[in-house]
């Protein structure tokens, strides 16, 4: 498949028009023209680049943009990124970012997270950035462990709710989506998101909003949703073997 055709294929499922206007998506490193083997990843770390090289892939599809900002300016001021860019270019590996055009999508990351935890009655909220869903009632402690196992997450979560509280109604938002607490009705529900800023926690505590913060790394469901789509279109796909990069002590 030609590079242009591959980018158009991604656009069919994740149109650029759906992305945040100030986002940096699409082709970020131009490699070889023919694309047959593809790696999908959450972040383009050095470990992932080494995996891509050893796996002889023609392209890497990353969720978080490899370059966020004016390309020439960023590369001129970031030696590590510039070295990665030079290596990828030398090896002929294309890099395509699919970021908020995957977040603001009917089959969004939040939707995939809801599927992963076997939720039902999934409905899109907030321009597809979040979903509402239901589950069989679970105590928060049990639900937390269930999510860790379902999403293969090896770190602790943060919450402001009692672990003995039971929840059946959820609002799930991927990434750093704390602003949703200001716009959605969360009474009697558990709000599950990747990251919350301090002022979000303050607001949640003062307004009796129950939150479970599951880490930005929980967005790695992106890999499977994109991989399946590409495999359905006859491409050879490799999922990166990345680690979350932090520990809880």
Backbone as a ProteinNet text record, in pm:
[ID]
protein_1_A
[PRIMARY]
XXXXXXXXXXXXXXXXXXXXXXXXXXXXXXXXXXXXXXXXXXXXXXXXXXXXXXXXXXXXXXXXXXXXXXXXXXXXXXXXXXXXXXXXXXXXXXXXXXXXXXXXXXXXXXXXXXXXXXXXXXXXXXXXXXXXXXXXXXXXXXXXXXXXXXXXXXXXXXXXXXXXXXXXXXXXXXXXXXXXXXXXXXXXXXXXXXXXXXXXXXXXXXXXXXXXXXXXXXXXXXXXXXXXXXXXXXXXXXXXXXXXXXXXX
[TERTIARY]
83.6	0	87.6	54.7	128.3	101.4	199.1	184.5	58.9	33.6	-84.1	-212.2	-216.6	-333.6	-350	-237.2	-241.6	-296	-249.5	-298.6	-447	-489	-631.4	-714.4	-658.3	-727.4	-748.9	-646.6	-660.6	-763.5	-762	-854.5	-999.9	-1022.9	-1159.5	-1217.8	-1135.7	-1181.6	-1164	-1058.2	-1025.3	-1001.9	-1110	-1095.7	-1029.5	-943.7	-873.8	-970.7	-1084.8	-1183.1	-1238.9	-1228.7	-1280.9	-1183.8	-1059	-955.5	-971.7	-916.8	-904.6	-828.9	-877.2	-822.2	-673.3	-627.3	-486.3	-400	-452.4	-378.5	-275.5	-181.8	-78.2	-88.7	-157	-186.1	-133.5	-147.5	-107.1	39.6	94.7	231.7	332.4	412	509.9	653.7	674.1	804.4	776.9	841.6	820.6	925.8	879.1	968.3	949.9	958.5	947.8	806.6	798.4	671.5	576.1	627.3	543.7	526.1	401.7	372.8	301.2	364.8	305.6	296.7	401.9	406.1	395.2	307.3	278.1	285.7	339.1	334.6	238.9	157.4	71.5	119.1	115.5	169.3	96.6	106.2	51.9	148.8	276.7	381.3	499.1	566.8	683.1	809.8	828.2	946.5	1065.1	1183.1	1302.6	1290.2	1233.7	1211.4	1122.1	1016	923.5	992.6	1075.8	1150.4	1241.1	1308.1	1393.9	1312.4	1192.4	1104.4	1063.6	1033.7	991.8	1104	1226.1	1340.8	1363.6	1363.2	1388.9	1275.9	1155.1	1040.6	1026.9	1117.8	1121	986.3	926.2	799.2	823.5	723.1	730.4	669.5	585.8	518.9	483.7	479.3	430.8	312.9	201.9	86.4	86.6	101.7	109.7	-9.5	-56.1	-168.1	-119.8	-27.9	24	124.3	104.6	192.4	339.3	419.6	565.1	618.7	564.6	603.8	478.6	478.9	363.3	408.1	380.9	423.1	479.2	532.6	595	715	712.3	809.6	953.3	984	1120.9	1167.8	1078.7	1114	1136.6	1047.9	1060.2	1189.4	1218.6	1339.4	1466.1	1460	1576.9	1606.7	1503.6	1520.5	1515.1	1497.3	1489.1	1582.4	1699.2	1801.2	1754.6	1682.5	1636.1	1537	1438.4	1341.3	1408.9	1504.3	1574.1	1652.3	1716.6	1791.5	1696.8	1579.6	1480.6	1432.8	1407.1	1358.4	1461.2	1587.2	1693.3	1702.9	1692.1	1700.7	1583.5	1463.7	1345	1353.5	1400.3	1415.7	1518.5	1630	1735.9	1685	1599.9	1548.5	1426.1	1380.2	1267	1133.3	1119.5	996.1	905.2	788.3	688.2	629.8	594.8	525.3	400	285.9	157.8	89.8	49.8	-17.7	-169	-237.9	-384.6	-423.2	-448.4	-464.3	-610.9	-646	-783.8	-884.3	-837.5	-930.5	-969.9	-898.4	-943.9	-1025.8	-994.6	-1069.6	-1211.6	-1225.7	-1356.9	-1414.5	-1437.6	-1476.7	-1585	-1685.8	-1788.9	-1731.6	-1627.3	-1557.4	-1430.1	-1452.8	-1344.8	-1267.2	-1162.2	-1086.1	-1172.9	-1253.6	-1344.4	-1442.3	-1490.1	-1579.9	-1507.3	-1382.1	-1304.2	-1277.2	-1256.9	-1235.9	-1362.2	-1477.4	-1604.2	-1624	-1590.4	-1599.4	-1504.6	-1384.2	-1283	-1328.9	-1409.6	-1455.1	-1596.1	-1638.8	-1765.2	-1886.4	-1879.2	-1991.3	-2102.6	-2222.6	-2337.6	-2403.6	-2501.8	-2577.1	-2483.3	-2385.8	-2283.7	-2340.2	-2331.2	-2379	-2272.9	-2256.2	-2154.9	-2196.8	-2097.9	-2118.4	-2010.6	-2035.4	-1932.3	-1852.4	-1923.9	-1858.8	-1773.6	-1822.9	-1759.1	-1636.9	-1598.2	-1480.2	-1507.1	-1633.6	-1670.4	-1788.2	-1811.3	-1929.1	-1994	-2124.5	-2192.9	-2215.9	-2219.8	-2234.7	-2282.2	-2326.5	-2366.5	-2292	-2277.5	-2216.8	-2298.8	-2275.6	-2333.4	-2275.5	-2357.6	-2306.6	-2180.9	-2081.8	-1955.3	-1908	-1850.8	-1783.7	-1661.5	-1627	-1518.2	-1387.7	-1357.3	-1233.6	-1232	-1345.9	-1354.3	-1350.5	-1418.6	-1420	-1280.6	-1206.3	-1070.1	-982.4	-990.3	-912.1	-956.8	-1088.1	-1140.3	-1086.4	-1083.4	-1033	-884.9	-808.6	-665.3	-641.9	-717.9	-702.4	-751.6	-865.7	-924.2	-838	-772.5	-690.8	-541.9	-506.3	-366.2	-284.2	-327.2	-259.5	-196.3	-67.2	7	44.5	-45.4	-16.5	-144.5	-129.7	-243.9	-320.1	-449.2	-533.9	-550.9	-604.8	-639.5	-791	-844	-987.1	-1016.2	-1133.9	-1180.2	-1300.8	-1336.1	-1454.4	-1414.3	-1508.7	-1486.5	-1482.3	-1385.6	-1371.1	-1489.6	-1570.5	-1687.6	-1814.8	-1802.6	-1916.5	-1941.3	-2067.8	-2104.5	-2150	-2106.9	-2141.5	-2192.3	-2291.8	-2339.9	-2345.3	-2343.3	-2347.3	-2212.5	-2159.3	-2026.4	-2030.3	-1936.8	-1901	-1751.3	-1712.1	-1571.7	-1521.3	-1406.4	-1344	-1195	-1141.5	-1001.2	-909.7	-783.6	-682.3	-704.5	-660.9	-674.9	-803.7	-914.6	-1046.3	-1122.4	-1049	-1112	-1217.7	-1207.1	-1304.4	-1447	-1462.1	-1595.9	-1678	-1612.9	-1688.8	-1767.6	-1729.7	-1801.4	-1926	-1937.2	-2044.7	-2140.5	-2102.7	-2187.6	-2252.8	-2370.5	-2439.9	-2376.5	-2305.6	-2232.7	-2288.7	-2406	-2465.4	-2494.9	-2445.4	-2468.5	-2388.1	-2295.4	-2215.1	-2068.4	-1990.2	-1845.1	-1782.8	-1705	-1635.4	-1497	-1471	-1343	-1268	-1146.7	-1068.1	-919.9	-840	-696.6	-626.3	-653.1	-583.9	-677.2	-656.9	-730.1	-629.4	-648	-566.1	-616.6	-535	-568.3	-702.9	-728.6	-853.9	-974.4	-954.4	-1062	-1095.1	-991.2	-1013.2	-1084.8	-1045.1	-1110.3	-1259	-1289.1	-1428.6	-1505.1	-1445	-1511.4	-1542.6	-1447	-1467.6	-1577.1	-1581.6	-1680.6	-1819.6	-1829.4	-1958.5	-1999.8	-1938	-1972.6	-1968.6	-1865.8	-1845.5	-1741.6	-1779.6	-1688.3	-1601.5	-1469.6	-1373.2	-1281.7	-1251.4	-1146.7	-1049.5	-928.1	-825.6	-738.4	-742.7	-678.5	-550	-501	-373.2	-386.2	-303.2	-307.9	-269	-192.1	-148.2	-265.5	-380	-498.8	-546.2	-496.3	-531.1	-467	-389.4	-324.2	-423.2	-551.2	-653.1	-655.3	-598.5	-583.6	-516.6	-417.7	-340.8	-428.4	-513.6	-595.6	-702.3	-764.1	-871.2	-817.8	-697.9	-639.8	-585.7	-522.6	-466.6	-574.2	-686.4	-795	-844.5	-859.7	-905	-807.6	-677.8	-578.3	-570.2	-582.4	-579.9	-699.6	-812.8	-931.6	-910.3	-811.1	-779.2	-648.4	-618.1	-511.3	-370.2	-348.3	-213.5	-159.2	-28.1	37.3	66.5	14.3	20.2	89	174.1	243.9	204.7	166.4	138.8	268.8	298.7	422.6	417.3	533.8	544.8	599.6	520.4	567.4	527.1	603.6	574.9	523.5	455.9	392.8	491.5	613.2	714.9	714.3	622.5	624.3	577.2	608.7	572.2	501.6	427.9	371.3	446.1	476.3	551.7	478.5
-119	0	124.8	220.4	345.9	427.5	508.9	591.1	678.4	738.8	823.4	743	621.2	535.5	496	471	434	548.7	669	785.9	806.9	787.5	800.5	694.5	574.4	467.5	507.9	562.1	610.4	723.6	809.6	922.5	876.7	765.7	715.1	682.8	625.8	589.1	702.5	780	887.2	1017	1079.6	1198	1316.1	1383.7	1499	1606.8	1615	1717.1	1700.6	1579.8	1553.1	1596.9	1623.3	1654.9	1795.5	1814.3	1947.4	2036.9	2158.7	2247.3	2274.3	2276.1	2307.7	2183.6	2068.5	1944.1	1927.6	1837	1807.4	1659.2	1632.1	1495	1470.9	1346.6	1313	1275.8	1285.8	1243.4	1336.7	1281	1361.4	1326	1205.9	1166.9	1096.1	1141.7	1080.8	974.5	850.1	738.6	683.8	552	490	500.8	487	506.8	388.8	267.4	148	108.7	81.4	43.5	-91.2	-189.5	-321.8	-362.5	-332	-367.6	-240.6	-243.8	-125.2	-158.8	-66.9	-79	26.9	-9.2	87.8	103.1	226.7	255	372.3	381.9	497.7	614.5	588.1	691.3	640.4	730.7	692.8	712.6	622.4	626.6	565.8	580.8	521.9	369.9	309.8	164.4	123	200.5	168.6	184.2	287.3	306.2	186.4	138.7	21.4	-102.4	-115.5	-226.6	-214.8	-92.4	-69.8	-107.1	-71.2	-103	-253	-317.6	-461.6	-541.7	-484.7	-551.7	-518.4	-433.7	-395.4	-340.6	-251.2	-193.1	-75.4	-46	65.7	192.9	176.3	292.5	264.3	370.7	365	460.2	408.4	492.9	514.5	638.8	673.1	757.8	737.4	818.9	958.5	964.9	1095.5	1144.4	1264.9	1313	1305.2	1259.3	1255.8	1397.7	1485.5	1627.2	1709.5	1783.5	1867.2	2013.3	2077.3	2215.4	2230	2346.5	2370.6	2276.4	2194.9	2087.1	2138.5	2235.2	2283.9	2345.7	2418.8	2482.3	2378.4	2279.2	2175.1	2097	2055.8	1977.5	2057.5	2187.1	2272	2289.9	2274.5	2302.4	2178.6	2062.1	1940.1	1835.5	1819.1	1729.9	1584.9	1540.2	1401.7	1375.9	1464.8	1448.6	1455.4	1545.2	1559.2	1431.4	1372.6	1248.8	1135.3	1127.8	1027.1	1047.6	1173.5	1206.2	1165.3	1193.6	1158	1005.6	933	787.1	728.7	777.1	727.1	756.2	875.5	912.9	823.8	802.1	716.5	575.4	524.2	387.8	379.9	494	495.3	463.9	493.4	460.9	583.4	572.1	678.2	684.1	802.8	820.1	902.5	845.6	913.6	922	1041.8	1062.3	1064.5	983.8	983.4	1015.7	1141.8	1187.4	1219.7	1347.6	1382.7	1342	1309.2	1252.1	1109.9	1048.4	922.3	947.4	1056.2	1089.4	1133.8	1224.6	1277.1	1193.2	1066.6	971.3	880.2	840.8	751.5	625.1	570.4	457.2	510.4	590	662.3	573.6	630.5	557.5	531.4	629.4	608.6	495.1	488.3	379.8	245.5	240.2	116.4	77	175.2	145.6	86.7	140.3	87.4	-57.7	-85.4	-222.2	-313.6	-264.4	-346	-389.3	-306.3	-342	-401.2	-441.5	-513.3	-431.6	-300.2	-212.3	-228.2	-186.9	-193.9	-56.8	-46.3	79	197.8	177.8	279.9	388.8	512.2	627	735.6	798.9	902.7	1031.9	1100.2	1228.7	1326	1452.9	1555.5	1542	1543.8	1535.8	1409.5	1300.5	1167.5	1152.4	1258.7	1247.4	1156.2	1146.3	1064.1	974.8	873.5	788.7	768.1	748.6	699.2	550.2	474.8	329.8	274	149.2	81.1	-50.6	-94.9	-223.3	-289.2	-417.2	-480.9	-410.5	-381.1	-306.8	-371	-285.7	-333.4	-233.9	-287.4	-200.1	-139.5	-17.5	52.8	-26.2	-87.3	-166.1	-279.6	-347.3	-457.5	-406.1	-295	-237.6	-193.8	-135.1	-91.4	-208.4	-319.3	-437.2	-495.1	-492.2	-543.3	-462.7	-329.8	-243.1	-269	-282.6	-310.1	-437.2	-541.1	-667.7	-657.3	-592.3	-583	-501.4	-398.1	-309.7	-338.1	-438.6	-476.3	-356.9	-299.3	-184.5	-228.1	-199.6	-253.8	-146.5	-52.9	52.6	87	162.8	198.9	317.4	322.9	433.9	533.8	650.3	749.9	770.5	796.1	820	910.6	969.3	1045.8	977.9	859.7	787.5	675.4	633.2	522.5	391.6	306.9	181.9	87.7	113	29.5	85	196	247.5	158.7	140.6	57.7	146	109.4	187.2	94.9	142.5	72.6	165.3	297.7	395.5	466.8	471.3	527.7	636.6	730.9	819.7	802.4	763.9	734.7	835.1	895.8	991	960.9	950	912.7	1031.9	1001.3	1106.2	1200.3	1324.2	1428.3	1504.8	1449.9	1503	1554.9	1611.4	1657.8	1764.3	1842.8	1950.4	1898.7	1771.6	1715.3	1724.3	1728.1	1736.6	1866.4	1967.7	2095.4	2095	1998.7	2003.8	1885.6	1774.4	1656.6	1632.6	1572.6	1534.4	1405.7	1416.6	1302.4	1255.3	1304.3	1265.7	1115.9	1048.6	906.1	819	879.6	805.4	808.1	718	719.1	775	880.6	939.9	877.2	809.8	742.6	817	860.2	932.6	904.1	948.2	923.4	1010	1140.2	1233.5	1344.1	1391.9	1506.1	1607.5	1734.2	1840.1	1873.4	1945.7	1974.1	2045.2	2145	2219.1	2132.4	2028.5	1934.6	1852.8	1809.5	1735.5	1821.7	1947.5	2038.5	2049.9	2071.4	2085.2	1955.9	1842.3	1714	1690.3	1721.6	1701.2	1791.5	1914.6	2009.8	1985.7	1907.7	1883.4	1736.3	1660.2	1519.4	1437.5	1461	1385.1	1276.5	1153.1	1040.7	1019.9	1012.3	1004.6	884.3	817.5	715.6	753.3	790.6	832.3	711.2	667	539.6	557.3	680.2	702.1	720.3	806.3	834	710.7	622.1	501.5	410.1	431.7	351.4	373.6	478.4	502.5	401.7	309.3	212.5	121.8	127.5	56.1	105.7	223.1	278.6	178.3	106.6	14.8	-93.7	-151.3	-261.8	-211.7	-98.1	-50.2	-13.3	44.7	79.9	-44.3	-132.9	-255.4	-339.7	-356	-436.6	-374.2	-242.2	-172.8	-194.7	-182.8	-199.2	-344.3	-437.6	-579.6	-614.9	-554.1	-577	-526.5	-437.9	-384	-442.1	-565.6	-649.6	-597	-525.7	-482.9	-571.2	-591.2	-665.4	-567.5	-597.3	-502.1	-562.6	-482.2	-519.6	-420.3	-471.1	-384.1	-360.9	-235.3	-206.6	-265.7	-293.6	-348.7	-240.3	-136.5	-24.9	-41.9	22	18.8	155.4	156.9	281.9	390.5	354.2	455.8	512.2	467.8	513.8	402.2	416.5	317.4	387.6	310.9	362.7	297.8	375.8	324.8	357.3
0	0	0	-83.3	-86.9	40	78.4	198.5	191.9	78.5	61.8	85.3	34.6	52.8	199.5	266	407.3	491.7	466.3	541	514.2	391	356.8	429.1	445.2	517.1	662.6	725.8	863	871.2	769.9	767.2	758.2	692.6	681.3	818.3	905.1	1038.6	1138.4	1122.1	1216.1	1139.1	1091.1	1005.3	1076.8	1004.4	1060.8	1105.7	1039.5	1072.3	1213.9	1268.4	1402.6	1511.5	1474.5	1572.9	1628.7	1745.7	1806	1708.6	1687.6	1584.2	1603.3	1727.2	1755.3	1772.7	1736.1	1751.6	1639.9	1661.3	1561.4	1526.7	1417.7	1377	1235.6	1190.2	1054.3	1044.9	924.5	897.3	965	1056.2	1129.8	1093.3	1044.3	989.8	857.8	752	620.6	595.5	576.9	551.3	411.4	400.2	268.6	212.1	80.8	10.5	29.1	31.5	43	190.3	229.4	367.9	369.9	436.4	452.3	599	675.3	817.2	900.5	999.8	1079.8	1227.6	1306.4	1451.9	1505.3	1605.2	1671.9	1815.8	1866.3	1998.7	2061.6	2192.7	2262.6	2251.9	2278.8	2272.7	2191.3	2125.1	2044.9	2128.1	2224.5	2308.1	2233.8	2291.3	2230.1	2225	2330.4	2329.6	2214.2	2190	2081	1945.7	1931.9	1807	1781.8	1886.1	1870.9	1832.3	1890.3	1852.3	1705.3	1662.8	1524.2	1427.1	1462.9	1377	1372.3	1488.8	1492.9	1427.3	1424.7	1362.3	1215.2	1165	1023.1	975.8	1055.2	1014.2	918.7	841.4	747.4	804.2	908	965.9	1111	1189.1	1326.6	1338.4	1388.3	1419.2	1569.6	1610.1	1751.9	1792.7	1915.9	1963.4	2003	2095.1	2135.4	2030.7	1979.9	1872.1	1909.4	1815.8	1831.6	1841.8	1759.4	1760.9	1785.7	1895.5	1928.7	1922.8	1811.5	1789.1	1649.1	1621	1491.4	1475.3	1372.1	1358	1357.6	1275.7	1265.1	1396.8	1462.4	1589.6	1698.5	1705.8	1808.2	1789.4	1666.9	1641.6	1667.6	1642.6	1665.3	1814.1	1897.6	2040.1	2129.2	2069.1	2148.1	2086.7	2148.2	2092.6	2086.5	2188.5	2189.6	2076.7	2062.8	1954.7	1818.3	1804.4	1677.3	1644.1	1745.9	1724.1	1684.4	1749.5	1713.1	1569.9	1535	1400.4	1295.6	1321.3	1226.6	1211.5	1323.6	1319	1240.1	1267.8	1197.3	1047.7	1014.4	874	805.3	873.3	818.9	793.6	884.1	872	781	732.5	639.4	702.9	833	904.9	911.4	854.2	862.5	1003.5	1047.6	1176	1152	1190.1	1173.6	1309.2	1349.1	1477.3	1457.3	1536.9	1540	1684.4	1711.5	1849.1	1879	1881.2	1916.9	1810.1	1690	1592.4	1630	1726.2	1784.7	1911.1	1981.3	2102.7	2069	1972.3	1933.4	1819.3	1848.4	1745.6	1802.5	1722.8	1777.2	1840.4	1781.2	1842.1	1908.3	2012	2077.8	2174	2232.2	2332.9	2455	2495.7	2609.1	2580.2	2456.3	2415.5	2427.4	2380.3	2388.3	2532.7	2620.1	2761.4	2824	2785.8	2837.1	2792.5	2667.4	2616	2694.1	2721.9	2790.6	2929.2	2996.7	3131.7	3129.1	3009.6	2991.2	3034.6	3011.6	3044	2940	2977.2	2888.2	2878.8	2789	2770.8	2748.8	2661.7	2637.8	2546.7	2592.6	2515	2513.2	2397.3	2381.4	2452.3	2509.3	2575.3	2530.7	2544.3	2532.5	2403.5	2290.7	2159.5	2145.6	2204.6	2198.6	2287.5	2358.7	2444.6	2563.4	2603.6	2717.6	2679.5	2763.9	2747.2	2883.5	2882.6	3001.6	2980.1	3089.2	3078.1	3211.2	3206.5	3328.9	3341.9	3465.6	3496.4	3606.9	3629.3	3746.9	3869.8	3971.2	4088.3	4146.1	4169.5	4226.3	4330.9	4439	4533.6	4464.9	4503.5	4435.5	4440.5	4552.9	4563.4	4461.7	4447.1	4351.2	4207.4	4183.3	4048.7	4006.7	4100.8	4071.5	4028.4	4102.2	4065.8	3933	3908.7	3782.5	3665	3678.6	3571.5	3547.2	3655.2	3639.5	3559	3590.9	3519.5	3375.6	3356.1	3222.6	3127.4	3180.6	3096.5	3109.5	3190.2	3209.8	3258.3	3369.4	3429.7	3561.3	3578.3	3692.4	3793.7	3816.9	3913.6	3989.2	4097.3	4179.8	4120.5	4150.3	4107	4222	4189.3	4291.1	4292.2	4410.1	4420.9	4539.6	4540.1	4655.5	4719.7	4671.3	4718.4	4813.4	4894.7	4987	4907.9	4938.2	4862.1	4882.2	4985.7	5010.3	4946.6	4873.2	4798.5	4677.1	4642.7	4528.6	4413.1	4291.5	4172.9	4062.8	3990.6	3872	3751.2	3777	3668.3	3658.8	3537.7	3515.5	3409.4	3420.7	3310.3	3291	3170	3140.1	3038.8	3067.9	2975.9	2969.4	2849.1	2834.4	2854.8	2887	2896.5	3012.5	2993.9	3095.6	3069.3	3117.2	3081.4	3202.1	3296.9	3419.7	3400.8	3294.3	3272.2	3257.7	3226.7	3209	3337.1	3451.9	3577.2	3586.5	3507.5	3510.6	3422.4	3331.2	3231.8	3234.6	3296.2	3295.2	3431.8	3429.6	3552.3	3604.9	3715.8	3770.8	3904.7	3940.7	4068	4070.7	4173.8	4189.3	4095.1	4019	3922.6	3964.3	3906.9	3924.7	3797.9	3813.2	3699.3	3688.8	3577.6	3554.9	3445.4	3475.8	3376.1	3396	3299.4	3307	3409.4	3403.6	3492.7	3536.4	3659.4	3713.7	3767.2	3732.2	3790.2	3930.1	4005.4	4144.9	4158.7	4073.8	4088.2	4053.5	3971.7	3944.4	4070.1	4140.1	4264.4	4367.2	4378	4473.5	4441.5	4313.3	4270.9	4296.6	4263.3	4283	4430.6	4516.8	4659.6	4714.7	4667.8	4718.7	4662.3	4553.8	4490.2	4493.4	4583	4604.2	4475.1	4394.2	4271.1	4297.8	4276.2	4299.1	4176.1	4197.7	4088	4107.2	3996.3	3994.7	3883.1	3922.5	3827.2	3795	3668.5	3631.5	3550.4	3539.2	3471.8	3321.8	3266.5	3122.9	3041.6	3104.3	3033.1	2998.6	3063.3	3032.8	2889.7	2824	2684.1	2589.3	2641.9	2553.7	2481.7	2518.8	2441	2296.9	2274.2	2138.9	2046.8	2098.8	2014.7	1954.5	2037.4	1988.8	1891.4	1921.5	1834.3	1696	1690.1	1560.9	1491.2	1568.7	1510.3	1442.8	1509.1	1451.8	1321.7	1321.5	1200.3	1084.4	1111.4	1005.9	958.6	1051.6	1014	926.7	955.2	871.4	729.1	714	581.9	528.1	575.3	517.9	539.2	648.5	683.5	795.6	797.8	904.2	1018.2	1135.6	1246.2	1368	1430.7	1552.7	1660.9	1778.7	1892.7	1968.2	2000.1	2072.4	2212.5	2267.4	2402.3	2494.8	2514.1	2595.4	2741.8	2830.2	2973.7	3015.5	3131	3171.8	3214.2	3248.6	3276.9	3416.9	3502.4	3641.2	3734.5	3860.4	3960.1	4076.3	4152.4	4276.8	4391.8	4496	4610.1	4739.9
[MASK]
+++++++++++++++++++++++++++++++++++++++++++++++++++++++++++++++++++++++++++++++++++++++++++++++++++++++++++++++++++++++++++++++++++++++++++++++++++++++++++++++++++++++++++++++++++++++++++++++++++++++++++++++++++++++++++++++++++++++++++++++++++++++++

